[in-house]
Amino acid sequence: MQLTGSEIIIKCLQEQGVDTVFGYPGGTILNVYDELYKHQGEIRHILTSHEQGAAHAADGYARATGKVGVCMATSGPGATNLVTGIATAHMDSIPLVAITANVGVPLLGKDSFQEVDIAGVTIPVTKHSMIVKDVTKLADTIRRAFTIAKSGRPGPVLVDVTKDVTAMKTEYTYKEPEEILPYTEKITSMDIDNAVQMIAKAKKPFIFVGGGAILSGAAEEIRTFAHKVNAPVTSSLMGKGAFPETDELYTGMIGMHGTKTSNLGVMQADLLITLGARFSDRVTGDTGTFAKNAKILQIDVDAAEINKNIVVDASIVGDIKEVLKLLNEQIPQQGHEEWLESIREMKEKYPMRYDESGLSGPYIMEELYRITKGDAIITTEVGQHQMWAAQYYKYTNPRTFITSGGLGTMGYGLGASIGARMGRPDKIVVNVAGDGCFRMNMNEIATAVRNNLPLIEVVIDNHVLGMVRQWQTLFYGKRYSYTVLQDKTDYVKVAEAMGAVGIRVTKKEEVAPAIEKAIALNTTVLIDCQIDCDDKVFPMVPAGASLEEIFDAEDLKKSEME
């Protein structure tokens, strides 16, 4: 049948099973939005307050559901406003398709009104980007975009469509979506056998789980694997939830703000089994000393990650779920009781602790965990509150901790929480923010209210840019260069002005009633929690230092007294 380009875009989205799109209309994409209007009963469109919010919402939807997130924007500034969200998805390997419109083909390259080469702009931050200037190629291009976004190591894809293509007609024929099979082409029996032998010989194995383990859907296989190897398990920020954090084998997060047990344990291990992690600098610290006593076995779907940041002793390239199925069949039950006992002793010696005398980020997260019974989806912005959310809320299932890991995008969480809530309406969704981050995209509270979303925004309000101030305190002689937020913004009133419910918390005893009320109200609620500006995230490893140099508040006090 003959359809316009705009009709083809909608049909292709329906082919791919897309039920929700996040976006913001404008002149060049009007034809597409006209078709969305006609199909609003079939595809929900969530109008965000800013295009960046739309990209973050599509990202959050993808992380919460495992599906491809979709966002749309018009040409020029509409398209460029998506870039930060696209880059965020790219750094964390999140499947996303961004559809933008551009000026008509005759106007391209002439500095026309709202013309930007968005396909060119996004080349470094997408898996693939392309512009469609021929309506006969439109359907196959969109189908290809979804295939690329989902296959192998996932990631964002941008499709830019010129306005004249959205109006032109061509023949359209329905096609079933291409089946995406797990990537197994490079898994060899030799690599599997080698891994089995390394595991059998290890006396002190340690398992390190990254975000790739969640993307592959390997949670069940990881649990089986960990208990067969009988090894302690740590995770990166992105890997949280891939292994139940209530399990006795879990030692906490690794890296700059990881636990002492994880950091020191990995340094003592004789084998580090890495599942879907890329050895970020925030994980490894000094790469020259990282896991210095261990052989390293790296399992990853992306061959480019092997030996990129850390030189490894062995590797298996392939889908983690499929690799672990093979390993679980061949690995005999391991013991390692002496090693596990030493890990247990470390956990007792180095528990996570904080000053319990007043209201603090860790206390708020512990109360949130207790009240939600660990069954909420937690999204975060970036900074101290993000680390507290990672440290003090126990994640037992994948896709329940949603955060910007690689790019560290302030302003990410609120949009992501909207996407997560749309994708998982069965879940309580809480976005944990700092006041500095909240200021960046707080207009998305209006989006949540407009769509009647039960959503809880917890602002850990310390009136400073907390993480940067922490670095200034520890490493810059307390020179607080532009990190003090001296404005008089009342976030409770801001929330109320946008139609949400605002609650202010200044004492520990007010936290639980505020959270319980927010859940019971079943609407958009902001809880403004006032904490001390000098609260810090501990433990900590200085940037570029060895993981062995990890210190906490007590260590800091001792060093200052010496």
Buried (B, 14 or more C-beta within 10 A) or exposed (E): EEBBBBBBBBBBBBBBEBBBBBBBBBBBBBBBBBBBEEBEEEBBBBBBBBBBBBBBBBBBBBBBBBBBBBBBBBBBEBBBBBBBBBBBBBBBBBBBBBBBBBBBBEBBEEEBEBBBBBBEBBEEBBBBBBBBBEBEBBBEBBBBBBBBBBBBBBBBBBBBBBBBBBBBEBEBEEEEEEEBEBBBEEBEEEBBEBBBEBBEEBEBBBBBBBBBBBBBBBBEBBBBBBBBBBBBBBBBBBBBBBBBBEEEBBBBBBBBBBBBBBBBBBBBBBBBBBBBBBBBEBBBBBBEBBBBEBBBBBBBBBBEBBEBBBEBEBBBBBBBBBBBBBBBEEBEEBEBEEBBEBBBEBBEEBEBEBEEEEBBBBBBBBBBBEBBEBEBBBBBBBBBBBBBBBBBBBBBBBBBBBBBBBBBBBBBBBBBBBBBBBBBEEBBBBBBBBBBBBBBBBBBBBBBBBBEBBBBBBBBBBBBBBBBBBBBBBEEEEEBEEBEBEEEEEBBEBBBEBBBBBBBBBEBEBBBEBBEEBBEBEBBBBBBBBBBBEBBBBBBBBEEBBBBBBBBBEBBEEEEEE
